Amino acid sequence: MLKKSLIIALLAAAVSPAFAAPRDTEMPFILLSKKDLPALKKRIETEAWAKKRFEQDILNNDARDGSCQRNLFKYLVLGDQEAGETEKKILLQFINLPTLEKDTWDWQWHHADVYQHALRYDALADLLTPAERKGVEDTLRKFARWGIEEEPLRGFASYGRHPGQHIAALALRDPRLIRGIFNAKGGMKDTLDNVLDGHFMPDSVNHLNTTWTHLLLWCLACERLGLDEIGFGYVGKNGGSVKGIFEGIVKTGLPRMHVPGHGDLIGKATFGQTLVTPSGDDKKVSFPWQIFPSPLGAFSTTGLPQRSGWQVASSAAYYSGDVTVSRMNLLLAFEIVHKKYPDIGLGYFLTQQRAKGDDKYIPSLWSGLDPIDPASVAPPKLASLHAPQRGFAMLRATEGDAYWSSESPVLIMNMNRGYRGWAGDTMSIHALYAFGRPIYLQSGDRDPWADQWSPSGRAGNSVMVDNFQYGKRVQGMRWVTYTKYPMANAPVTSRAAFDPLVKFVSARSSIGEIEVRDREGKPVKEELAIFPGTTFERAFMLTDTYLLDVFQAKSTEPRDFHFILHTLGEAKPDNPAAWQASTKLTERIGPPDPQNPGFKYLDEKSLDPGDKPWSLRTLQTCALPDPAKSALGAAWYARQVGVNITMLGEPGTTVFTARPAELERKAGAKADPFAEVEKRPEDVAEEFIESSSLKPGEVGGVMIAAHRKAQATTYVTVHEPFEKNTLKLKTIERLLQTENAVGVSVRGDAGIDDRLFVRIGDKPGEVATFSFGDESIAFADRAFIRRSPTEIRVSGPVTGLRLKVAGTPRLVLNGKEAPAQVSNGTLIYAP
């Protein structure tokens, strides 16, 4: 084993960045640095804020969070022998711990994390006898080598196993092990090489909460060892770095949202295990906080602040020979990164976390930060975001530093890249926010036999095809996919452009090939498409008032297409009598599995608009009799926020509304029926029943689905978020629609007189001329026109324009005045 380890480590080092052996750094050097201990002790003795944090965080023996770290702090800084002996006793239990060489069905195994043992060894080596030290070192070495050679669950994306093995290698200060695990498959180098767009992990955006502890401790320790080139200083092949990852967290930030009773939340976009179930039952109202995003800066001074420090990772202690395992919370991670890279702007978010009565942000004692004056840090200036490698975009109607306090719309689009816990949300509106709250979210709609991390394909805000729903179920001792569609990672190209008038993004899928193994293990080629024989193209144009949404679906044969939206609140149609009770939606996109326990949508209704446009208003109402008794409070609902959906007509359209069905367990059924894997799937399904008495939770939720049976169709929709139950838009009309372009006219109050054009199809970058009535436009990609009596403002690659006008307005093209003639009420631009 030793020979094999040396060969692998030396081979890995040959392709790694050139760096010398670690400098002769005294222990400890990972959690705390020995050279910093005297200054840290003096700070506690002489600075009032530090003494207070010491009493709150270190001397608080009642807290489970960070018990290991607090004891090590007390031993190293104060010389507390009792604290040191407590942790030494746990460390000795680590000796000869097995490396989990085999998978087990117990899901806890993949969370096992030994990094705290490495911290203990680093801090307590002087308390160990030679035999004890050898036993600990041998076990740490075994785990480090396992991480280089054998570890089946690699990478820093979600689980602490492999990252913990990195810290084990560091603690030994062995250059072979450090180089070997840095270069190992899924190791630190691999992780940063695979960061996409310079900022985002490939499988889960902003899903590093379990491993940023290891990431930052690795970098800090490497810096102290003189190996910064494999820590903070390493830049991967796609521009990825530790700094870039934290810049990415800021780049995915959401505007401030007021959460009643909790304060102002600054959230961030996440993908994967972030779905919302906006329903409860008739006995217990669901807790509404799940509709809010994960915090970026936590809650502000008006709420209940969380101190920076450590939090228990309950699963990480299993199989790791530890009592509890704690990891850095977001604020402590921000402190460490802010001290290293103040230009990212994390100081702004830290100051939003000030405790009541504090005029400065008081940091932890772990980061070495001084208190931060809010006046010394400015909010980061954010632009809209296009991440083509990672496959998502964020359109922000308001940009710059004003973004954080803006209530204008923000769109998150997910394209088609898979991620950990993928929910089948392809070409989807992952979320739409406006007026400081969510408008569209993915639903938590889930089949009873489905893997808990793989909700039904019905849950996305996208188009479903022929009831193909990605999902998994138990078969024998394994999860197996019972339908592979929609398929993640089908080929997608995207383009985007952002200017002050409008934010634009478009993504287009194609059909590729993938190599798979047949039942005999032979390689075969298979179609790689989101849905079989089907391509999607979806384009968005976001203004400060509304969102234009163009979704084209094409297939090799006629398909059942369902354009689906999930919004909070309830449907408020202008013509309720035209909506009829229905079961067709349940019949078409109910569960595809033969073990169907009797699924149906609740309050299902349908509208047949023919080939005419249709619209539907949804309003965020309180489902409780008395909103004053709601968790969100009467003022939340008094704003009367909602969204109006207008879709242009196409023959064969049928529109449905329904409440997403919840599946309720029978009395006495286990909370997780899959915990007993010897059960057959049909037995599991029988433990669930559909409850027709289910009532909406406090916020409520409604699903809207527009069905068309066709070989190709284009859904052209305008989404208008509103408040005070008042709409600004008055007319929405089709100007043109061809295989290569869509044009829409949108008019309303507050000077809204717009024309929007989107190129679709194979050659969006080629200029072409399109006529509509007596008017025409020559453009590529996209074009936006806003008309007023004195000015015609145009954005996009427009090379010709013929437009009806009143008076003699000037033409402003992409921010610059352009030569144009006005003759007989027509403005002509023909450079």
N, C-alpha and C positions, 0 to 999 in steps of 0.2 A: 504493500500500500504506500509506504514511504517513497519507494522508487517511482511509482506511478504518479504520486503527488508532485514530486520534484520535476518530472518530465513535463507534466501538464502546466505547472506554474512557470517553468522556464520557457516553454513554447508560447504561453500567453504573454509573458513579458517581452518576447521578441517582437510582438506586434503592438505592444503598448507604447504610449508616449515615453520618451527617454526620461528617467528620473533616477536620482541617486538613492542609496539606502536611506531609511529614515534617520533623521538626526538623533543624537543621543538625548532624548527628551525624558525627563524624570516623570515617574508616575506620581499622581494621577495626571492624565492629559485628555480624557474623553469628556466626561460629564463636567468636570471642573479642571482647571489647569493649576498645577502646583504653584507656579510663579504668581498666580493671581490671588491665592488664598489670603496672604497678609492684608492686602488692600481690601478684600471683601470683608474680612473681620473688622477692620478699622471703619469701613463704611457703616456697618451695623452699629458700631459703638458711638459714632459721631454724627450720623445723619438721621434726623427724626423719621423721615419717610422709610428709610431702609430698616430701621428698628421696628417700625410698625409692620412692614411686610414680613420681616423675620418672625414676629410674634404670630401673625396671621397664617403664614404659609409653612414655616418650618417647625414651630413649636406646637402646632395643632395636631396633637396625637390622636384625635378622634376621627380624623379623615382617613379613608382608605386610599384616596387618590395620592399617588406619589410617595407612598410609605417608604419604599426603597430609596428613592432619591432624597427624601427628607433625612433619613437616617445617615446616608452617606454624607450629606451636607453637615449634619451635626458632628459627625466624626472628624471630617476633614477640616472644617472651619473652627469648631469649638473644642475638638479633642474629646468628644463624648465617647468614652470607651463602651458604655452600655449599648449605644446605638450601633457602634461598629461590630460588637459581638453578636447583636441580633441579626445583622445582615451576613456575618460570617457563617452563622449556623445554617442559613438558607443556602449560602454558596457551597458549603461542604456537601449538601444533599445533591448538588449538581454533578458531583464527581461520578463518572461512569454512566451518566444518563444516555440512553440509547438515542440514535439519530432518526428514529421513525423511518426505518428503511422500507416499510410497506404501507401502502394506502390502507385506510380503514374507512368503513362506511360512516363512522362518527364524524360529523362535519367539523368538529372542533380541531381535528388534527392539522388542518391547513392554516390555523391561526397560531400554532405553537411558536413562541418567540423567546429566544435565549439571551436577548441583548442585555437584560439587567444583570445576568451573571457576569458578562464582560465588564459592566460598570463596577460591579462589586470587586472583581479581581483587580481592576485598575486602581480602585480606591483603597483596598484592604490588603494588598499583597504583603505589607509589613506585619500583618497579624497572623500570617500563615506560617506553619512549620514547613521545612523543606519538603516533607512528604506530602503535606496538604497542597502546597504550591504546585508540586509536580502533578498531583491528581487533577487539580483544576486546569492547569495548562494543557495536560494531555486531552482532557475533555473538550476544552475550547478548540484545540488543534483538530480534534476529530470532527467537530462541527464545521470548522472553517474548511477542512478538506472535503467534507461532505458537500458543502456549498459550491466548491469548485468542480467536483467530479460527478456527484450522484443526485443532488437535490432535484426532485421531480417538479416542484412548484417554484419557479424562478421569477425574478423580477421584483420591482418596487411598486407595482401598480396598486395592490390592495392588501396583500398578506404580509405578515411580519416574519415568516420563516426564513426566507433567503436574506432579507435585510439584516435580521438578527445574526446570521452567520457572518455577514460582513463585519459587524462590530466585534464578533469573536476573533476574527483575523486581526483586526486593528489592535485589540488589547494585548496581543502577544508581541507586537512590534516586529514581527518576522517579515522581512521584505518579500520573501518568496510567497508567503500566504497572502499578503496585502496585494501584491501584483497579480497573483493567481486569481483571487476572487474579484478584483477589479475587472479583469479581462474575461471572467467566466461567462458562459451563456446566461443571459438574464442579469448579469452583474451590473455594477455601477456604470461601467463604460457602455455596455449594451443598452442600459436604460436611457442614458442621455443621447446615445446615437439614434435611438428610435423615437425621441421626442419629435413631434410634428409641428410644422410651422414655427419652429423655434420655441414653442411654449407648452405644447399639450401632449400628455401621455396618449399613446395610440388607442388604448382600450377604455379609458374612462377619464373624461375631462374633470378636473378638480376632485379627483377621488383618491387623494394621497393622504387622507387624514390618519390612516393607520401606519404610514411609513415615512412621513416627513421627519419624524423623530430620528430614524436611522439615517436618512438622507443628510440632515443637518449635523448630527453627531459625527458622521463620517467626514464631512467637510471640515468641521471645526478641528477634529483630531488630526486630519491630514495637514491642515494648516500649521498646527503645533509641531507636527513631525517634520515639517519642511517639505511636504508632498502636495502642495496646493495644486499642482498641475493635474492631479487625479481627484481633486475635490472641487472647491468653488471655481478653480481656474479651468476645469475641463469643459470644452465646447464640442458637442457631438456633430456628426456629419450633416444634420439638418439644422444646425445652429442651436441645438438644445443645450441648456445649462441649468444649474440650480437657480441662478438669477432669473433666467428666462421662464422657468416654471412658475415662479412667484409673480413675475410680470404678467403671466397668463391668467393667474387668479384675478388680478386687478382688471385685466382686459375683459374678463367675463362678468364684471360687477354689474349689479342692477341698481336702479335708483332707490333712494330712500323710501321706505314704506312704513307708515305708522301702523303698528300692531297694538290695538287697544289693550291697555293693561300691562303692556310690556315695553313700550317705547318705540323708537324709530329703528327699523331693521334695514341694514344695507346688505342685500343678498348677493348671491353669485349663481351663475348658470351651472348646472350639473346635468349629467346624463346617467341613465342607468337606474339605480334603485331609488328613484325620487318621485315615484308616481303617487297620484292623489286619488283617494276614494271619497268623493264628496257625498257620501250617504251614511246613514246610520240606521237604526231600527226604531220601532215605535215605543221602545222602552227606554232607550238611552240615546241622547243626542250625541253625534260624533264630535270629537274635539276639533275645532275648526283650524287650529294652528298649522295643520298639515298642508293647507293651501299656500303657505308662504315658502319662499325659497330658503335654501341653506344659507346661514349667515356668512358674510364676508367680513364684516366689521362688528358682528354681534349687535347687541342693542345699545342705544346711545344713553346719554346721561339721564334721560327722562324715564328710563326703564330700570331693569334689574341687572346690573353689570356682572359679568363673569370675570373673576380674576385670572390673570395668566398663570399658567403652571401646568399641572399634570392631571390626567384623567384616567380612570381605570379602563383598561381594555379587557373586558370580562373573559373573553374566550382565549386570550393569548397565554394565560397561565397553564392551560391544559397541555399535558405532555411536555412541558418545558421545565419541570422540576422547580417551579416557582410558586409562591403563595398568591400573589397578585402581580399583574404587569400593568404599569402605567405608562402612558405616552404623552408627549407634549400636546396641549390643546392649541387651537389655532392662534391664540394671542401670543403665547410663548414663541411659537414658530415665527410669527410676524416680528416679534421683538428681535430675535436673533438675526433675521434677514434685514430688518431695518438698520440695525447697527452696522451690518456689512455693506448694505446697498441703500443708503437713504434716498437716492434718486428715484427708486421705484414708487415711492409715495405711501408706503405702508404706515408711516407715522400718522397720516391723516385718519386712518381707520382705528389706530390705537387710541387716538385722542377722543374718538367718539365713544370709547369705552370707559371714560372717566367715571369714577364712583361719585355719587351725589356728595356735593360739598367740596370736591377737589377741583382746584383751578388748573391743575396739570394732570397728565396721565402718569400714574405711578407704576413703574414697571416691576417685574419680578426681580429677584436677586440672581436668577440664573443667567440672564443675558448680558449683564454688564452695562445696560443702558442707564442713562440719567433720566430723571423725569422730563416729560415732553410738554412744552407749552403749546397749546393749540394754535396760537398766533404764529408759531415758527414753522408750521407745516401747512401746505396748501393741498386741496384735493387734486388728485391726478386729472389731467386733461384726457378725456377718452374720446376716441373716434369710433365709428362703426367698425365691425370686425368681419373679415372674410378669412377663414382658415381652410383652404382647399385641400390640404393634405389630411387634416383631421376630419374634414367633411361637415362643417357647420358654419353658420354665420349669425351675427347679431347686428340687426339694423337699429340704429338709435336716431329718432327724429331730432332730438336735441343732443348736441355733442359738446366737447370741451369740459371745463370745470363746472359749468351750469348743469351738466347732465345729472349729477348726483341728487339734486333737489327738484329735478323736472318731473312733471306728471304726464309728459307727452309719450306717445307709444314707443315701445321697445319690442322687437320681434326676435325670437330665437328660432332659427331653422336648423333642423338636423337633416342631413342629406342621406347617406346610405352606408356609413362606416359602422361596423359592429363595435360593440364595447361590452365590458363586463356587465352582465345582467341585461343584455340587449332586449328591448321590448318590442322589436319588430316595427319601430317607428322610422319609416323610410320616407324621404321627401316630405317631412312633416313639419307642422308648426309645433315645435316643442313647447313653446309658451308664447303668449302675447300679454304684455303688461301695459297698463295705462291708468292714469288717475291714482297712482300709488297703490295699485293692487293687481292681482292676476285677472285676466279676462278669459283666455283659453289656457287650459292645462291638459296634460295627458290624464286619462282616467285610470283608476286602479282596477278596471274591469278585468276579471280573472276567472278562468275555468277552474273547477274544483280539483281536477287531476293535474293541473299545470304546476310546473316548477315555480316556487314562490318568487323567483327572480325573473320569470318570463311571462308577464301578463299577456292576455290575448291581443292579437293584432287589431281587434276592435278598439283598443285603448288609445291609438294614435290619432292625431289630427291630419289625416292623409286620405289616400284612396285605397280601398280594399278591392281585391279582384277575386271573384268567384269563391268567396268564403275561404280562401287560403289563409290560415292563421298559424303563425309560428307559435309553437308551444312544446312542452315536454311532459312526459308522465313516467311513472315508475314501471319498469318491466324487469322482473327478476330483481337483481340488486343494482340496477343502473337506471339513471335517467336516460330516456331515449326521446328523440324528436319525433312527434307524430305527424308533423308536416313541416317541410323545410322552407316554406314560403310564408312571408317575404324573405328573400335571401339578402343577408348583409354582404357588403363589399362587392356587389356587382359594379361594373365600371361606371363611373360618374365623372363628368366634367362640369366645372362651375365657373362662373364669371361674376364680377361685382363692380359697382361704381358708386361712390358716395359724393354728393355735393350738397350745398345748403338747401336746395329745393326738395330733393328727393333722394332716398337711399334705395339702391337696387341690388338684387342678387338673383341669380338664376342657376339652376342645376339641371343637368340632363343625363339620364341613364342610357346605357347601351347594353347589348347582349354580348357576353364574352364566353370563355370556356374555363373550366376548372378540371383538374385531374383528381379523380377519386378512385377508390379501390372497390372492385366488385366483390361478390360473396366468396370468390375463389382467391381473393387477394391480388388480382391482376389490375394494373392501372387502366382506367378508361376515361375518356373525355366526356364531360357533362356540361350542359348549358349553364351559364352563370348569368342569371337575370333576377331582378327583384321579384317578378312573377313570371310564370312560364310564357315565353314568346311575347313578353310585354315590355314596353319602354315607357318611362315617365319623363316629363319635363315640367318643372315648376319654377315660376318667376314671381318675385314680389317687388312692389314699388311702394315705399313707405313715406308718407308725408306727416306733417305734425297733426293731422286730423284723421286720416284714414289709411287703409292698407289695400292696395290692389293685388289680387291673387289670381294668377293664370296657371292652370294645371291641365296639361295635355297628357292623355293616356292613349297609347296605341298598342294593338295586339295583332297576332297573326290570325285570330278568329274572333267572332263576337264573344264578349265577356259581360258579366254582371259587374259594373263599376259602382262602388259606393263612395262618394266624397263625404268624409266624416269630420265633424267638429265636436269638441267637448267644451262646454262653457259653464261657468258657475251661474247659479240662480235658476230661473224657470222661464219657459217660453211664454211670450206675450204677443200672440199674433194679432194683427189688425183686423183679421177676418176669421175669428174662431169658428164660425159656423161652417167654413169651407174645409176644416180639418176633421177627418173622420177616423173613428176607431179602427185599428188595423192590427194584423198579426204578421204581415208580410216581412217586416224587417227581421223579426225573430226567425222566421222560416228561412230567410236568405243568409243571414250571418249569425245564426245561432252556433253553438259549439259543433265542430265537425267530427268530434270523437263519438264512436258508437256507445260509449258509456255515459251519454247525456243524461243527467239526473232530472231533466224537466225544466230546462232553462227557458226563460222568456223575458222580454223587456217589459218594463212597467209603464203604464199610461201611454202606450204606443199609439200614435196618430199619424195620418198621412194626408198629403195635399197633392192634387194633380193639377199643376199649372199649365199643362199642355206645352206649347212652345213659347209661352210668355215668361218674362222675368218674374221672379218672386222675391219677397223679402220677409224677414222674420226678426223680431226684436226679442232679446232675452234680457231679463232684469235681475240683478242680484238682490233678491228679496229674502226676508227671514221666514223660515218655515215654522217658527214658534208662534204661538198665539200672541205673545207679548214681546216685541223686540227689546224692550227695556231689560228683560231677564236673560237676554242672549249673552254669550261669551264675548262677542264682538261689540255689542252695545248698540243702542238705538241710533246713535250718530252715524255709525258705519253704514247702516241701511238707509238712513235719511238722505244720503248723497245720491241715491237712485242711480247707481252706476250699472252699465250693461253694455251690450254690443248689438248693433243692427247689421244684419247680414243681407246683402242684396246679390242675387245671382242672375246673370243674364240668361235668357231663355234658350232652350234647345229641345227639339222634339223628343218625346219619350222620357221626360224627366218626371220622377215622383219623389216627393220630399217627405221625410219621416222625422218625427221628434219622439223621444222616449227618455225615461230615466234609466241610467245604467243599472242593470239588474245586479243585486247583491245575492250571494249564495250563503245561506244561513245554516249553521250546524244544528243538528238535532240536539235536544237536551242530553247532556252527558257525553257528547262526542268529544274526542280529544282535540285539543287546540291545533295540533299538527298531526293529521292522520298519517302523513308520510314518515313519521318517526318510527312506525312499525313497518319496516320495509317488506316483511314477509307477506303482508296483505296483497291481494290481487288488486289491480287498478279498479275493477268493477266494485270491489268491496269498499274501496276508498270513496268512490263516487257516491255510493249509496248512503254514506254518512252525511251527505249534504242534501239539503232541500232548498228549492227556490221559495222565497216568501213573498207572496203577492200582497201581504199586508205591510211590506216594508215602506217606510215613509222617509222623505228626504231629511238629511241632517240639517243643521242650522242654516248653512249656506245653500245647500241644495245643488243640484247639477242636472244638466240636460244635454242629451246627445242629439245632434242634427245629422241626418244622412240624406244625400241627394243621389238617387239611383238612376242609372241609365244602362240599357242593354245595347251595346254597340261594339264595333270593332275598333273604333277610334272616337274619342270625344274630347272636348276642351271645356273645362269648368272655368268660367270667368266670374270672379266674385269680388265684391268690395265689402270690407269689414270696417265699420265705423264705431269705435268705442265712444261712449257718451256718458255724461252725468246729468243729474237733475231730470232724467228721463226725457231729454231734449236732443233732437237731432239737428246737425248743421247742414247735412247734405239734402238737396231737394230732388235732383234728377241724376240718374246714372244711365247712360245709353251706350250702345255699341256703335262705334264709328266704322270699324272694319274688323274682319276676321277671316284669315286665309290659313293655308298650311304653314306660312312663313311669318305671319305677324298678327298681332291683336292690337286694336286701338279702342280706347274707351273715353267718353266724355263724362266728367264729374263736375256738377255745379251745386253751389250752395251758398250759405251765409258767409260772412266774414271774408269776402273777396275771393271765394273759391270758384274759379272758372277755369278748369284744368282739362288738358288733353294728355292722355298717357298712352304710350306705344311701346310694345315689347316685341322683339324679334324672337321667333322660335324656329325649331327645325335644324337642318344640318349646317347651315352657313350663316349664323347670326352676325358674323363680323363683316359680311359683304354688304355694301350700300345698295339699297333697292328703293324704288319709288312706289308709294302706295297712294291711291286716290280714294277719297270718301266724299261723295257729293261733288260740290264745286271746289273742294279743297284737296290738297295733296301734301305729302311729306316724303323726303328722301333721307333715309337714315340707316344706320347699322346699330345693332345691339339693343338700344333703348332710347327713348326720347320723352321728355316731359315739357309741357307748355303750360304756363300760367298767364292768363290774360287779364289785363286791366285797361281802363280807358286810356291810360298814358303810356303803358309799357307792356310789351310781350316778352316774358322771360322764358328762355328755352335752355334746357340742359341736355347733354348727350351729343353723340357724333352725328349731328344733323347737317346735311350738305345742300338741302333745298327745302323751301317751304312756300306754300300758297295757302293763305289763311284769311277768312272773312274777319273784318275788324270794323269798329266804329271810330271815326276820327282818324288821326294820324299818329298812332303810338309808335314809339321807338322800339327797336328790336335789340334785346340783350341776350347774346348767345354765350353760354358758359362763362358768365360774369363779365363779358366785354361787349360794348356796343358794336353791332354789326350793321353793314350797309343793307338797307332794304328800301323798296319802293312801295308806296300805297297808291293804288289806282282803282277808282270805282268801287271803293269799299273792300278791296282785297290787298293784303300785304304780301309782297313777293320778295323772297330771298333766294337769289340764284347767283352765287359767287362764281 
